């Protein structure tokens, strides 16, 4: 069924793709850990009653959402070295750090709009009821608004997170050795094997499986939150 050449190459390809996928997972989780709380802070900034602050935040969000993530990666990675010293350092660690900063800031801006919509979607009467009970603004947010907001924003947040899984492939533009980079290396011969395109097709399996697991996970989370209906 499979040629001898394919069987001989498969262990090498499989090990390389696993290493690349671990880098993909690392970038994915670092982005989530940084972007979710930062997105909430940005959402508060965009809703601020201090007009200069809200105007500045909205402008930054507009720029980030309106420009390609690939361009942002290139600017964040290369621009500091053109104007100042290379703040990221050399090698894979430097490229990963630059990619993480770009991804965190980009996705924080997207999450901020989802958070803003979720917060503003909670009826004003809920806030007023909290005030009647003598709760402070922070208590109202964490005990009343936040719980209802999470239920409302779960579907769009889940969609963004699944999109993030695939967007991590853009990090190869700065030579970060994620899974797509690993698959392409077998076409270029940098792994001792050249002219092979099938390893690149195999990368889709990794994305499909991981996205499928996330879809099942978020489906279960939405069911757990169904008590807000």
CORBELGI-V342608 format. One record per helix or strand of 2 or more residues. SS is the DSSP state (a for helix, b for strand). FROM is the first residue (numbers start at 1). LEN is the number of residues. Records with the same first field share a line. If there is no record, write none. Layout:
BEGIN
SS: FROM-LEN ; FROM-LEN
END
This chain:
BEGIN
a: 4-43 ; 51-16 ; 69-15 ; 91-31 ; 124-9 ; 137-38 ; 179-10 ; 198-31
END
